[in-house]
Amino acid sequence: MTESGARLIEILLIEDNPGDVILTQEAFKSANIGNNIEVVVDGEQALDYLHKRGSYAEAKTPDIILLDLNIPKKDGREVLEEIKQDQHLRRIPIVILTSSKAENDVAVSYGLHANCYMVKPPSLESFRDIVGAIENFWFSIVVLPSESATNLTHDKTC
């Protein structure tokens, strides 16, 4: 909970580049909303976190996932596909936040039901703008399901 009593927004950042992790954390620190960012550095850790396996048994279900495509062990496409096939996880919005501008990556990501595809900008200021856009859209405009609603087994979508 934040000082105002509002629930913290739980963010799962799946990113193996330490510099991009720091940029993302710094940008969200200056956000207007209370948030908690958990970081995992590869696809296997991401899936263990989301399925609450091993050392992640007490992990909170994220409100949103920021996913890099180019991560080790299982790449971001494999992680995205597995999440969107799981009836308990598929409702969690996934923002692809990657350096790839390849049209195939964009098409494959949306084909696997990514909610958004954003290319990491080269400068710190531009990166803050991207995070600000994520914050504004996903946390100020969009209504996200609660953890209990995310875990519903109904398969009704828009």
Secondary structure by P-SEA (a helix, b strand, c coil): ccccccccbbbbbbcccaaaaaaaaaaaaaccccbbbbbbccaaaaaaaaaccccccccccccccccccccccccaaaaaaaaaacccccccccccccccccaaaaaaaaaacccccccccccaaaaaaaaaaaaaaccccbbbbccccccccccccc
